[in-house]
Amino acid sequence: LRVREEDKEAVAALHHQPIDPALRHMEFPRLARKRAQKRNTHDATVKEFETTLVQISDSLEVKVIEASRELQQSLSEADQSMADVVAELNQDAILVQQDEQYLAEAWATLDQC
């Protein structure tokens, strides 16, 4: 394989020439089908992903709302329990009649709330 100087010059000359516009946008049918198939597969996958995201979002929203309502209910019950104990401790007549054990139990009840 002897490379002739003429061939080198011919290739070098082609390197600087612009590509023929007729060949530049030539479409190959198999490549076009493959590209369309990839695009369709991609679009379907994106659509499926978006649908899955919406479903997950909806289920999470419901769970968060349920959890927040349960938390509100628990806090309301704890506040009411604390208010009942404090109201009882604010009555001097009851405290005078009770012993130290009663007061310790009241404080323990407040700690549990």
PDB file as gemmi writes it, atoms N, CA and C in Angstrom:
CRYST1    1.000    1.000    1.000  90.00  90.00  90.00 P 1                      
ATOM      1  N   LEU A   1       0.830  -1.187   0.000  1.00  0.00           N  
ATOM      2  CA  LEU A   1       0.000   0.000   0.000  1.00  0.00           C  
ATOM      3  C   LEU A   1       0.875   1.251   0.000  1.00  0.00           C  
ATOM      4  N   ARG A   2       1.254   1.582  -1.091  1.00  0.00           N  
ATOM      5  CA  ARG A   2       2.014   2.822  -1.194  1.00  0.00           C  
ATOM      6  C   ARG A   2       1.042   3.967  -1.412  1.00  0.00           C  
ATOM      7  N   VAL A   3       1.186   4.927  -0.583  1.00  0.00           N  
ATOM      8  CA  VAL A   3       0.323   6.100  -0.694  1.00  0.00           C  
ATOM      9  C   VAL A   3       0.992   7.056  -1.673  1.00  0.00           C  
ATOM     10  N   ARG A   4       0.239   7.345  -2.628  1.00  0.00           N  
ATOM     11  CA  ARG A   4       0.788   8.261  -3.615  1.00  0.00           C  
ATOM     12  C   ARG A   4       0.572   9.700  -3.172  1.00  0.00           C  
ATOM     13  N   GLU A   5       1.451  10.508  -3.557  1.00  0.00           N  
ATOM     14  CA  GLU A   5       1.375  11.927  -3.195  1.00  0.00           C  
ATOM     15  C   GLU A   5       0.116  12.556  -3.780  1.00  0.00           C  
ATOM     16  N   GLU A   6      -0.313  12.095  -4.913  1.00  0.00           N  
ATOM     17  CA  GLU A   6      -1.507  12.640  -5.561  1.00  0.00           C  
ATOM     18  C   GLU A   6      -2.756  12.339  -4.738  1.00  0.00           C  
ATOM     19  N   ASP A   7      -2.820  11.119  -4.162  1.00  0.00           N  
ATOM     20  CA  ASP A   7      -3.962  10.746  -3.330  1.00  0.00           C  
ATOM     21  C   ASP A   7      -4.019  11.604  -2.068  1.00  0.00           C  
ATOM     22  N   LYS A   8      -2.878  11.858  -1.488  1.00  0.00           N  
ATOM     23  CA  LYS A   8      -2.837  12.712  -0.296  1.00  0.00           C  
ATOM     24  C   LYS A   8      -3.365  14.101  -0.612  1.00  0.00           C  
ATOM     25  N   GLU A   9      -2.956  14.608  -1.718  1.00  0.00           N  
ATOM     26  CA  GLU A   9      -3.397  15.952  -2.100  1.00  0.00           C  
ATOM     27  C   GLU A   9      -4.895  15.972  -2.394  1.00  0.00           C  
ATOM     28  N   ALA A  10      -5.404  14.893  -3.010  1.00  0.00           N  
ATOM     29  CA  ALA A  10      -6.842  14.815  -3.319  1.00  0.00           C  
ATOM     30  C   ALA A  10      -7.666  14.779  -2.031  1.00  0.00           C  
ATOM     31  N   VAL A  11      -7.216  13.989  -1.059  1.00  0.00           N  
ATOM     32  CA  VAL A  11      -7.934  13.913   0.224  1.00  0.00           C  
ATOM     33  C   VAL A  11      -7.837  15.246   0.962  1.00  0.00           C  
ATOM     34  N   ALA A  12      -6.682  15.846   0.942  1.00  0.00           N  
ATOM     35  CA  ALA A  12      -6.505  17.140   1.598  1.00  0.00           C  
ATOM     36  C   ALA A  12      -7.397  18.192   0.967  1.00  0.00           C  
ATOM     37  N   ALA A  13      -7.580  18.134  -0.317  1.00  0.00           N  
ATOM     38  CA  ALA A  13      -8.442  19.091  -1.003  1.00  0.00           C  
ATOM     39  C   ALA A  13      -9.911  18.867  -0.624  1.00  0.00           C  
ATOM     40  N   LEU A  14     -10.296  17.614  -0.470  1.00  0.00           N  
ATOM     41  CA  LEU A  14     -11.687  17.316  -0.072  1.00  0.00           C  
ATOM     42  C   LEU A  14     -11.975  17.778   1.348  1.00  0.00           C  
ATOM     43  N   HIS A  15     -10.992  17.740   2.182  1.00  0.00           N  
ATOM     44  CA  HIS A  15     -11.163  18.109   3.593  1.00  0.00           C  
ATOM     45  C   HIS A  15     -11.667  19.542   3.746  1.00  0.00           C  
ATOM     46  N   HIS A  16     -11.257  20.418   2.878  1.00  0.00           N  
ATOM     47  CA  HIS A  16     -11.629  21.823   3.002  1.00  0.00           C  
ATOM     48  C   HIS A  16     -12.858  22.201   2.195  1.00  0.00           C  
ATOM     49  N   GLN A  17     -13.416  21.261   1.506  1.00  0.00           N  
ATOM     50  CA  GLN A  17     -14.604  21.550   0.705  1.00  0.00           C  
ATOM     51  C   GLN A  17     -15.859  21.337   1.538  1.00  0.00           C  
ATOM     52  N   PRO A  18     -16.858  22.162   1.364  1.00  0.00           N  
ATOM     53  CA  PRO A  18     -18.112  21.964   2.105  1.00  0.00           C  
ATOM     54  C   PRO A  18     -18.852  20.717   1.628  1.00  0.00           C  
ATOM     55  N   ILE A  19     -19.676  20.175   2.514  1.00  0.00           N  
ATOM     56  CA  ILE A  19     -20.455  18.987   2.171  1.00  0.00           C  
ATOM     57  C   ILE A  19     -21.570  19.396   1.228  1.00  0.00           C  
ATOM     58  N   ASP A  20     -21.834  18.528   0.283  1.00  0.00           N  
ATOM     59  CA  ASP A  20     -22.896  18.782  -0.694  1.00  0.00           C  
ATOM     60  C   ASP A  20     -24.227  18.902   0.041  1.00  0.00           C  
ATOM     61  N   PRO A  21     -24.965  20.007  -0.133  1.00  0.00           N  
ATOM     62  CA  PRO A  21     -26.253  20.177   0.575  1.00  0.00           C  
ATOM     63  C   PRO A  21     -27.258  19.072   0.280  1.00  0.00           C  
ATOM     64  N   ALA A  22     -27.195  18.478  -0.872  1.00  0.00           N  
ATOM     65  CA  ALA A  22     -28.126  17.396  -1.214  1.00  0.00           C  
ATOM     66  C   ALA A  22     -27.851  16.163  -0.364  1.00  0.00           C  
ATOM     67  N   LEU A  23     -26.591  15.940   0.004  1.00  0.00           N  
ATOM     68  CA  LEU A  23     -26.239  14.781   0.811  1.00  0.00           C  
ATOM     69  C   LEU A  23     -26.315  15.066   2.310  1.00  0.00           C  
ATOM     70  N   ARG A  24     -26.230  16.324   2.661  1.00  0.00           N  
ATOM     71  CA  ARG A  24     -26.182  16.688   4.074  1.00  0.00           C  
ATOM     72  C   ARG A  24     -27.432  16.233   4.837  1.00  0.00           C  
ATOM     73  N   HIS A  25     -28.592  16.386   4.261  1.00  0.00           N  
ATOM     74  CA  HIS A  25     -29.844  16.059   4.951  1.00  0.00           C  
ATOM     75  C   HIS A  25     -30.493  14.796   4.400  1.00  0.00           C  
ATOM     76  N   MET A  26     -29.697  13.914   3.873  1.00  0.00           N  
ATOM     77  CA  MET A  26     -30.243  12.682   3.325  1.00  0.00           C  
ATOM     78  C   MET A  26     -30.741  11.791   4.466  1.00  0.00           C  
ATOM     79  N   GLU A  27     -31.922  11.293   4.330  1.00  0.00           N  
ATOM     80  CA  GLU A  27     -32.559  10.491   5.377  1.00  0.00           C  
ATOM     81  C   GLU A  27     -32.452   9.020   5.018  1.00  0.00           C  
ATOM     82  N   PHE A  28     -31.946   8.240   5.955  1.00  0.00           N  
ATOM     83  CA  PHE A  28     -31.888   6.804   5.764  1.00  0.00           C  
ATOM     84  C   PHE A  28     -33.124   6.199   6.427  1.00  0.00           C  
ATOM     85  N   PRO A  29     -33.929   5.421   5.700  1.00  0.00           N  
ATOM     86  CA  PRO A  29     -35.211   4.938   6.228  1.00  0.00           C  
ATOM     87  C   PRO A  29     -35.077   4.116   7.509  1.00  0.00           C  
ATOM     88  N   ARG A  30     -34.130   3.242   7.598  1.00  0.00           N  
ATOM     89  CA  ARG A  30     -33.994   2.406   8.802  1.00  0.00           C  
ATOM     90  C   ARG A  30     -33.605   3.254  10.006  1.00  0.00           C  
ATOM     91  N   LEU A  31     -32.694   4.218   9.767  1.00  0.00           N  
ATOM     92  CA  LEU A  31     -32.304   5.111  10.868  1.00  0.00           C  
ATOM     93  C   LEU A  31     -33.473   5.993  11.291  1.00  0.00           C  
ATOM     94  N   ALA A  32     -34.254   6.448  10.318  1.00  0.00           N  
ATOM     95  CA  ALA A  32     -35.414   7.283  10.632  1.00  0.00           C  
ATOM     96  C   ALA A  32     -36.433   6.505  11.459  1.00  0.00           C  
ATOM     97  N   ARG A  33     -36.675   5.241  11.074  1.00  0.00           N  
ATOM     98  CA  ARG A  33     -37.612   4.415  11.847  1.00  0.00           C  
ATOM     99  C   ARG A  33     -37.087   4.183  13.259  1.00  0.00           C  
ATOM    100  N   LYS A  34     -35.808   3.903  13.361  1.00  0.00           N  
ATOM    101  CA  LYS A  34     -35.205   3.659  14.681  1.00  0.00           C  
ATOM    102  C   LYS A  34     -35.297   4.918  15.555  1.00  0.00           C  
ATOM    103  N   ARG A  35     -35.017   6.088  14.948  1.00  0.00           N  
ATOM    104  CA  ARG A  35     -35.104   7.338  15.691  1.00  0.00           C  
ATOM    105  C   ARG A  35     -36.548   7.608  16.129  1.00  0.00           C  
ATOM    106  N   ALA A  36     -37.512   7.350  15.261  1.00  0.00           N  
ATOM    107  CA  ALA A  36     -38.926   7.540  15.610  1.00  0.00           C  
ATOM    108  C   ALA A  36     -39.340   6.575  16.714  1.00  0.00           C  
ATOM    109  N   GLN A  37     -38.855   5.339  16.625  1.00  0.00           N  
ATOM    110  CA  GLN A  37     -39.179   4.352  17.656  1.00  0.00           C  
ATOM    111  C   GLN A  37     -38.601   4.781  19.008  1.00  0.00           C  
ATOM    112  N   LYS A  38     -37.366   5.263  19.008  1.00  0.00           N  
ATOM    113  CA  LYS A  38     -36.755   5.738  20.254  1.00  0.00           C  
ATOM    114  C   LYS A  38     -37.531   6.924  20.829  1.00  0.00           C  
ATOM    115  N   ARG A  39     -37.925   7.843  19.947  1.00  0.00           N  
ATOM    116  CA  ARG A  39     -38.681   9.015  20.390  1.00  0.00           C  
ATOM    117  C   ARG A  39     -40.025   8.595  20.997  1.00  0.00           C  
ATOM    118  N   ASN A  40     -40.712   7.658  20.340  1.00  0.00           N  
ATOM    119  CA  ASN A  40     -42.000   7.188  20.849  1.00  0.00           C  
ATOM    120  C   ASN A  40     -41.836   6.470  22.184  1.00  0.00           C  
ATOM    121  N   THR A  41     -40.807   5.639  22.284  1.00  0.00           N  
ATOM    122  CA  THR A  41     -40.536   4.936  23.533  1.00  0.00           C  
ATOM    123  C   THR A  41     -40.208   5.926  24.646  1.00  0.00           C  
ATOM    124  N   HIS A  42     -39.399   6.917  24.322  1.00  0.00           N  
ATOM    125  CA  HIS A  42     -39.043   7.949  25.308  1.00  0.00           C  
ATOM    126  C   HIS A  42     -40.277   8.708  25.771  1.00  0.00           C  
ATOM    127  N   ASP A  43     -41.105   9.142  24.819  1.00  0.00           N  
ATOM    128  CA  ASP A  43     -42.324   9.886  25.172  1.00  0.00           C  
ATOM    129  C   ASP A  43     -43.252   9.051  26.047  1.00  0.00           C  
ATOM    130  N   ALA A  44     -43.397   7.769  25.710  1.00  0.00           N  
ATOM    131  CA  ALA A  44     -44.263   6.887  26.501  1.00  0.00           C  
ATOM    132  C   ALA A  44     -43.697   6.700  27.906  1.00  0.00           C  
ATOM    133  N   THR A  45     -42.386   6.564  28.006  1.00  0.00           N  
ATOM    134  CA  THR A  45     -41.756   6.398  29.316  1.00  0.00           C  
ATOM    135  C   THR A  45     -41.914   7.654  30.158  1.00  0.00           C  
ATOM    136  N   VAL A  46     -41.739   8.812  29.555  1.00  0.00           N  
ATOM    137  CA  VAL A  46     -41.908  10.079  30.282  1.00  0.00           C  
ATOM    138  C   VAL A  46     -43.345  10.222  30.758  1.00  0.00           C  
ATOM    139  N   LYS A  47     -44.295   9.891  29.896  1.00  0.00           N  
ATOM    140  CA  LYS A  47     -45.706   9.998  30.270  1.00  0.00           C  
ATOM    141  C   LYS A  47     -46.039   9.041  31.422  1.00  0.00           C  
ATOM    142  N   GLU A  48     -45.507   7.820  31.355  1.00  0.00           N  
ATOM    143  CA  GLU A  48     -45.725   6.840  32.428  1.00  0.00           C  
ATOM    144  C   GLU A  48     -45.101   7.327  33.731  1.00  0.00           C  
ATOM    145  N   PHE A  49     -43.909   7.906  33.640  1.00  0.00           N  
ATOM    146  CA  PHE A  49     -43.230   8.449  34.821  1.00  0.00           C  
ATOM    147  C   PHE A  49     -44.058   9.572  35.448  1.00  0.00           C  
ATOM    148  N   GLU A  50     -44.577  10.466  34.623  1.00  0.00           N  
ATOM    149  CA  GLU A  50     -45.399  11.566  35.132  1.00  0.00           C  
ATOM    150  C   GLU A  50     -46.662  11.038  35.810  1.00  0.00           C  
ATOM    151  N   THR A  51     -47.284  10.023  35.215  1.00  0.00           N  
ATOM    152  CA  THR A  51     -48.480   9.426  35.810  1.00  0.00           C  
ATOM    153  C   THR A  51     -48.153   8.794  37.164  1.00  0.00           C  
ATOM    154  N   THR A  52     -47.036   8.090  37.224  1.00  0.00           N  
ATOM    155  CA  THR A  52     -46.610   7.469  38.481  1.00  0.00           C  
ATOM    156  C   THR A  52     -46.322   8.533  39.524  1.00  0.00           C  
ATOM    157  N   LEU A  53     -45.677   9.624  39.121  1.00  0.00           N  
ATOM    158  CA  LEU A  53     -45.392  10.711  40.056  1.00  0.00           C  
ATOM    159  C   LEU A  53     -46.673  11.323  40.616  1.00  0.00           C  
ATOM    160  N   VAL A  54     -47.664  11.503  39.772  1.00  0.00           N  
ATOM    161  CA  VAL A  54     -48.941  12.063  40.224  1.00  0.00           C  
ATOM    162  C   VAL A  54     -49.606  11.119  41.222  1.00  0.00           C  
ATOM    163  N   GLN A  55     -49.573   9.819  40.936  1.00  0.00           N  
ATOM    164  CA  GLN A  55     -50.175   8.845  41.852  1.00  0.00           C  
ATOM    165  C   GLN A  55     -49.461   8.841  43.194  1.00  0.00           C  
ATOM    166  N   ILE A  56     -48.142   8.867  43.166  1.00  0.00           N  
ATOM    167  CA  ILE A  56     -47.370   8.884  44.421  1.00  0.00           C  
ATOM    168  C   ILE A  56     -47.663  10.165  45.183  1.00  0.00           C  
ATOM    169  N   SER A  57     -47.698  11.270  44.489  1.00  0.00           N  
ATOM    170  CA  SER A  57     -47.977  12.563  45.119  1.00  0.00           C  
ATOM    171  C   SER A  57     -49.349  12.566  45.781  1.00  0.00           C  
ATOM    172  N   ASP A  58     -50.341  12.043  45.073  1.00  0.00           N  
ATOM    173  CA  ASP A  58     -51.696  12.004  45.631  1.00  0.00           C  
ATOM    174  C   ASP A  58     -51.757  11.127  46.881  1.00  0.00           C  
ATOM    175  N   SER A  59     -51.116   9.957  46.831  1.00  0.00           N  
ATOM    176  CA  SER A  59     -51.164   9.068  47.994  1.00  0.00           C  
ATOM    177  C   SER A  59     -50.397   9.668  49.166  1.00  0.00           C  
ATOM    178  N   LEU A  60     -49.274  10.330  48.884  1.00  0.00           N  
ATOM    179  CA  LEU A  60     -48.524  10.981  49.966  1.00  0.00           C  
ATOM    180  C   LEU A  60     -49.321  12.118  50.586  1.00  0.00           C  
ATOM    181  N   GLU A  61     -50.001  12.863  49.754  1.00  0.00           N  
ATOM    182  CA  GLU A  61     -50.807  13.977  50.260  1.00  0.00           C  
ATOM    183  C   GLU A  61     -51.870  13.473  51.227  1.00  0.00           C  
ATOM    184  N   VAL A  62     -52.530  12.389  50.865  1.00  0.00           N  
ATOM    185  CA  VAL A  62     -53.561  11.816  51.737  1.00  0.00           C  
ATOM    186  C   VAL A  62     -52.947  11.349  53.053  1.00  0.00           C  
ATOM    187  N   LYS A  63     -51.794  10.677  52.977  1.00  0.00           N  
ATOM    188  CA  LYS A  63     -51.144  10.184  54.192  1.00  0.00           C  
ATOM    189  C   LYS A  63     -50.687  11.328  55.098  1.00  0.00           C  
ATOM    190  N   VAL A  64     -50.164  12.384  54.508  1.00  0.00           N  
ATOM    191  CA  VAL A  64     -49.706  13.532  55.299  1.00  0.00           C  
ATOM    192  C   VAL A  64     -50.889  14.216  55.979  1.00  0.00           C  
ATOM    193  N   ILE A  65     -51.975  14.355  55.267  1.00  0.00           N  
ATOM    194  CA  ILE A  65     -53.167  14.983  55.856  1.00  0.00           C  
ATOM    195  C   ILE A  65     -53.704  14.129  57.005  1.00  0.00           C  
ATOM    196  N   GLU A  66     -53.758  12.809  56.807  1.00  0.00           N  
ATOM    197  CA  GLU A  66     -54.227  11.921  57.879  1.00  0.00           C  
ATOM    198  C   GLU A  66     -53.311  12.007  59.095  1.00  0.00           C  
ATOM    199  N   ALA A  67     -52.004  11.996  58.865  1.00  0.00           N  
ATOM    200  CA  ALA A  67     -51.048  12.073  59.972  1.00  0.00           C  
ATOM    201  C   ALA A  67     -51.159  13.397  60.709  1.00  0.00           C  
ATOM    202  N   SER A  68     -51.351  14.486  59.987  1.00  0.00           N  
ATOM    203  CA  SER A  68     -51.470  15.787  60.640  1.00  0.00           C  
ATOM    204  C   SER A  68     -52.762  15.885  61.455  1.00  0.00           C  
ATOM    205  N   ARG A  69     -53.831  15.290  60.959  1.00  0.00           N  
ATOM    206  CA  ARG A  69     -55.084  15.297  61.729  1.00  0.00           C  
ATOM    207  C   ARG A  69     -54.953  14.451  62.997  1.00  0.00           C  
ATOM    208  N   GLU A  70     -54.269  13.299  62.884  1.00  0.00           N  
ATOM    209  CA  GLU A  70     -54.038  12.475  64.075  1.00  0.00           C  
ATOM    210  C   GLU A  70     -53.174  13.220  65.085  1.00  0.00           C  
ATOM    211  N   LEU A  71     -52.170  13.937  64.598  1.00  0.00           N  
ATOM    212  CA  LEU A  71     -51.309  14.721  65.479  1.00  0.00           C  
ATOM    213  C   LEU A  71     -52.103  15.829  66.147  1.00  0.00           C  
ATOM    214  N   GLN A  72     -52.942  16.515  65.406  1.00  0.00           N  
ATOM    215  CA  GLN A  72     -53.785  17.558  65.992  1.00  0.00           C  
ATOM    216  C   GLN A  72     -54.692  16.973  67.071  1.00  0.00           C  
ATOM    217  N   GLN A  73     -55.274  15.815  66.806  1.00  0.00           N  
ATOM    218  CA  GLN A  73     -56.155  15.171  67.777  1.00  0.00           C  
ATOM    219  C   GLN A  73     -55.370  14.801  69.032  1.00  0.00           C  
ATOM    220  N   SER A  74     -54.180  14.224  68.858  1.00  0.00           N  
ATOM    221  CA  SER A  74     -53.358  13.830  70.005  1.00  0.00           C  
ATOM    222  C   SER A  74     -52.934  15.042  70.816  1.00  0.00           C  
ATOM    223  N   LEU A  75     -52.546  16.112  70.144  1.00  0.00           N  
ATOM    224  CA  LEU A  75     -52.163  17.334  70.850  1.00  0.00           C  
ATOM    225  C   LEU A  75     -53.344  17.940  71.595  1.00  0.00           C  
ATOM    226  N   SER A  76     -54.499  17.889  70.995  1.00  0.00           N  
ATOM    227  CA  SER A  76     -55.705  18.412  71.643  1.00  0.00           C  
ATOM    228  C   SER A  76     -56.019  17.612  72.905  1.00  0.00           C  
ATOM    229  N   GLU A  77     -55.910  16.287  72.799  1.00  0.00           N  
ATOM    230  CA  GLU A  77     -56.165  15.439  73.970  1.00  0.00           C  
ATOM    231  C   GLU A  77     -55.135  15.691  75.064  1.00  0.00           C  
ATOM    232  N   ALA A  78     -53.857  15.851  74.694  1.00  0.00           N  
ATOM    233  CA  ALA A  78     -52.810  16.118  75.681  1.00  0.00           C  
ATOM    234  C   ALA A  78     -53.027  17.473  76.340  1.00  0.00           C  
ATOM    235  N   ASP A  79     -53.406  18.472  75.550  1.00  0.00           N  
ATOM    236  CA  ASP A  79     -53.678  19.800  76.115  1.00  0.00           C  
ATOM    237  C   ASP A  79     -54.839  19.750  77.102  1.00  0.00           C  
ATOM    238  N   GLN A  80     -55.869  18.993  76.741  1.00  0.00           N  
ATOM    239  CA  GLN A  80     -57.028  18.888  77.635  1.00  0.00           C  
ATOM    240  C   GLN A  80     -56.650  18.179  78.931  1.00  0.00           C  
ATOM    241  N   SER A  81     -55.843  17.120  78.836  1.00  0.00           N  
ATOM    242  CA  SER A  81     -55.400  16.400  80.036  1.00  0.00           C  
ATOM    243  C   SER A  81     -54.574  17.308  80.935  1.00  0.00           C  
ATOM    244  N   MET A  82     -53.677  18.064  80.323  1.00  0.00           N  
ATOM    245  CA  MET A  82     -52.857  18.985  81.106  1.00  0.00           C  
ATOM    246  C   MET A  82     -53.711  20.067  81.751  1.00  0.00           C  
ATOM    247  N   ALA A  83     -54.672  20.593  81.011  1.00  0.00           N  
ATOM    248  CA  ALA A  83     -55.549  21.631  81.551  1.00  0.00           C  
ATOM    249  C   ALA A  83     -56.355  21.093  82.734  1.00  0.00           C  
ATOM    250  N   ASP A  84     -56.808  19.842  82.642  1.00  0.00           N  
ATOM    251  CA  ASP A  84     -57.574  19.240  83.741  1.00  0.00           C  
ATOM    252  C   ASP A  84     -56.714  19.100  85.000  1.00  0.00           C  
ATOM    253  N   VAL A  85     -55.470  18.635  84.823  1.00  0.00           N  
ATOM    254  CA  VAL A  85     -54.577  18.451  85.974  1.00  0.00           C  
ATOM    255  C   VAL A  85     -54.228  19.799  86.592  1.00  0.00           C  
ATOM    256  N   VAL A  86     -53.902  20.784  85.751  1.00  0.00           N  
ATOM    257  CA  VAL A  86     -53.535  22.109  86.254  1.00  0.00           C  
ATOM    258  C   VAL A  86     -54.730  22.764  86.951  1.00  0.00           C  
ATOM    259  N   ALA A  87     -55.917  22.589  86.383  1.00  0.00           N  
ATOM    260  CA  ALA A  87     -57.111  23.155  87.022  1.00  0.00           C  
ATOM    261  C   ALA A  87     -57.320  22.539  88.397  1.00  0.00           C  
ATOM    262  N   GLU A  88     -57.066  21.249  88.510  1.00  0.00           N  
ATOM    263  CA  GLU A  88     -57.206  20.572  89.799  1.00  0.00           C  
ATOM    264  C   GLU A  88     -56.151  21.058  90.789  1.00  0.00           C  
ATOM    265  N   LEU A  89     -54.938  21.268  90.297  1.00  0.00           N  
ATOM    266  CA  LEU A  89     -53.851  21.741  91.171  1.00  0.00           C  
ATOM    267  C   LEU A  89     -54.039  23.208  91.573  1.00  0.00           C  
ATOM    268  N   ASN A  90     -54.795  23.948  90.819  1.00  0.00           N  
ATOM    269  CA  ASN A  90     -55.038  25.357  91.152  1.00  0.00           C  
ATOM    270  C   ASN A  90     -56.080  25.536  92.249  1.00  0.00           C  
ATOM    271  N   GLN A  91     -56.745  24.466  92.627  1.00  0.00           N  
ATOM    272  CA  GLN A  91     -57.761  24.563  93.690  1.00  0.00           C  
ATOM    273  C   GLN A  91     -57.070  24.327  95.040  1.00  0.00           C  
ATOM    274  N   ASP A  92     -56.919  25.396  95.799  1.00  0.00           N  
ATOM    275  CA  ASP A  92     -56.219  25.321  97.080  1.00  0.00           C  
ATOM    276  C   ASP A  92     -56.914  24.398  98.071  1.00  0.00           C  
ATOM    277  N   ALA A  93     -58.227  24.355  98.049  1.00  0.00           N  
ATOM    278  CA  ALA A  93     -58.969  23.539  99.008  1.00  0.00           C  
ATOM    279  C   ALA A  93     -58.636  22.048  98.825  1.00  0.00           C  
ATOM    280  N   ILE A  94     -58.481  21.617  97.588  1.00  0.00           N  
ATOM    281  CA  ILE A  94     -58.153  20.208  97.328  1.00  0.00           C  
ATOM    282  C   ILE A  94     -56.715  19.919  97.725  1.00  0.00           C  
ATOM    283  N   LEU A  95     -55.798  20.845  97.426  1.00  0.00           N  
ATOM    284  CA  LEU A  95     -54.383  20.621  97.726  1.00  0.00           C  
ATOM    285  C   LEU A  95     -54.125  20.526  99.225  1.00  0.00           C  
ATOM    286  N   VAL A  96     -54.869  21.268 100.004  1.00  0.00           N  
ATOM    287  CA  VAL A  96     -54.676  21.243 101.464  1.00  0.00           C  
ATOM    288  C   VAL A  96     -55.045  19.856 102.002  1.00  0.00           C  
ATOM    289  N   GLN A  97     -56.034  19.219 101.433  1.00  0.00           N  
ATOM    290  CA  GLN A  97     -56.511  17.939 101.922  1.00  0.00           C  
ATOM    291  C   GLN A  97     -55.675  16.750 101.427  1.00  0.00           C  
ATOM    292  N   GLN A  98     -54.909  16.935 100.346  1.00  0.00           N  
ATOM    293  CA  GLN A  98     -54.167  15.821  99.743  1.00  0.00           C  
ATOM    294  C   GLN A  98     -52.765  15.717 100.343  1.00  0.00           C  
ATOM    295  N   ASP A  99     -52.197  14.511 100.212  1.00  0.00           N  
ATOM    296  CA  ASP A  99     -50.843  14.305 100.728  1.00  0.00           C  
ATOM    297  C   ASP A  99     -49.804  14.523  99.613  1.00  0.00           C  
ATOM    298  N   GLU A 100     -48.543  14.305  99.967  1.00  0.00           N  
ATOM    299  CA  GLU A 100     -47.448  14.527  99.021  1.00  0.00           C  
ATOM    300  C   GLU A 100     -47.503  13.548  97.854  1.00  0.00           C  
ATOM    301  N   GLN A 101     -47.963  12.343  98.099  1.00  0.00           N  
ATOM    302  CA  GLN A 101     -48.081  11.325  97.038  1.00  0.00           C  
ATOM    303  C   GLN A 101     -49.023  11.796  95.927  1.00  0.00           C  
ATOM    304  N   TYR A 102     -50.112  12.432  96.292  1.00  0.00           N  
ATOM    305  CA  TYR A 102     -51.074  12.956  95.322  1.00  0.00           C  
ATOM    306  C   TYR A 102     -50.406  13.986  94.415  1.00  0.00           C  
ATOM    307  N   LEU A 103     -49.622  14.883  95.017  1.00  0.00           N  
ATOM    308  CA  LEU A 103     -48.944  15.917  94.249  1.00  0.00           C  
ATOM    309  C   LEU A 103     -47.902  15.296  93.295  1.00  0.00           C  
ATOM    310  N   ALA A 104     -47.165  14.277  93.766  1.00  0.00           N  
ATOM    311  CA  ALA A 104     -46.179  13.591  92.926  1.00  0.00           C  
ATOM    312  C   ALA A 104     -46.869  12.900  91.751  1.00  0.00           C  
ATOM    313  N   GLU A 105     -48.010  12.297  91.991  1.00  0.00           N  
ATOM    314  CA  GLU A 105     -48.758  11.648  90.906  1.00  0.00           C  
ATOM    315  C   GLU A 105     -49.276  12.678  89.894  1.00  0.00           C  
ATOM    316  N   ALA A 106     -49.677  13.846  90.383  1.00  0.00           N  
ATOM    317  CA  ALA A 106     -50.147  14.895  89.491  1.00  0.00           C  
ATOM    318  C   ALA A 106     -49.017  15.378  88.586  1.00  0.00           C  
ATOM    319  N   TRP A 107     -47.837  15.562  89.164  1.00  0.00           N  
ATOM    320  CA  TRP A 107     -46.692  15.974  88.368  1.00  0.00           C  
ATOM    321  C   TRP A 107     -46.302  14.888  87.361  1.00  0.00           C  
ATOM    322  N   ALA A 108     -46.380  13.625  87.767  1.00  0.00           N  
ATOM    323  CA  ALA A 108     -46.075  12.528  86.848  1.00  0.00           C  
ATOM    324  C   ALA A 108     -47.074  12.495  85.693  1.00  0.00           C  
ATOM    325  N   THR A 109     -48.325  12.781  86.002  1.00  0.00           N  
ATOM    326  CA  THR A 109     -49.350  12.846  84.949  1.00  0.00           C  
ATOM    327  C   THR A 109     -49.043  13.957  83.955  1.00  0.00           C  
ATOM    328  N   LEU A 110     -48.598  15.112  84.481  1.00  0.00           N  
ATOM    329  CA  LEU A 110     -48.233  16.230  83.591  1.00  0.00           C  
ATOM    330  C   LEU A 110     -47.042  15.864  82.717  1.00  0.00           C  
ATOM    331  N   ASP A 111     -46.079  15.139  83.301  1.00  0.00           N  
ATOM    332  CA  ASP A 111     -44.898  14.719  82.523  1.00  0.00           C  
ATOM    333  C   ASP A 111     -45.286  13.769  81.387  1.00  0.00           C  
ATOM    334  N   GLN A 112     -46.301  12.936  81.606  1.00  0.00           N  
ATOM    335  CA  GLN A 112     -46.723  11.971  80.582  1.00  0.00           C  
ATOM    336  C   GLN A 112     -47.491  12.645  79.447  1.00  0.00           C  
ATOM    337  N   CYS A 113     -48.106  13.772  79.753  1.00  0.00           N  
ATOM    338  CA  CYS A 113     -48.855  14.479  78.704  1.00  0.00           C  
ATOM    339  C   CYS A 113     -47.887  15.092  77.752  1.00  0.00           C  
TER     340      CYS A 113                                                      
END                                                                             
